[in-house]
């Protein structure tokens, strides 16, 4: 029986009628799916790029945020960016940056935020900050996006190898396929964590995903 609620639910359909390739790709939906709803003025998927430059007692957080206007009229507003630590406390906030977009226009806005005495990301302490990006029109928040990132330095030397935060690190990695024994491609989330835990116990510090 089709209820009013069922009429409102989105439908995702997988077409498993295509032929197989050189290995079994599997069929059906075996990953999480989401329905993403946006305001016409929003940050598109993968529209935020964060990179850091570390100095003695501070780090400059470089932020590039893409905003697009998919409405039929001109749009104006402002972009606010703030850094939050692992305790949920606001570390620093950038000055709001205004924007104006024509219909269908996309613009990449660049900001810099300085964090004093940052907690560096390392293999021993993989500390992550969160960048919260707010697209506002007046007092209305049109879009809110969170981006996790680590503050660290990376350097490759052709003779000496790889350095993380000025410390030489030997890369010990593996190449893993998306599937897993016993379940194929339909991995429960817990199996992903289990695999990483076991690899770390073996001494791995690098991971390359293979296929899909």
NORHU-V561704 format. One record per helix or strand of 3 or more residues. SS is the DSSP state (H for helix, E for strand). FROM is the first residue (numbers start at 1). TO is the last residue. If there is no record, write none. Layout:
ss={SS | SS}
from={FROM | FROM}
to={TO | TO}
This chain:
ss={H | E | E | E | E | E | E | E | E | E | E | E | E | H | E}
from={4 | 48 | 58 | 75 | 90 | 97 | 106 | 129 | 140 | 154 | 161 | 167 | 173 | 189 | 206}
to={8 | 54 | 69 | 84 | 93 | 101 | 116 | 137 | 149 | 157 | 164 | 169 | 177 | 201 | 210}
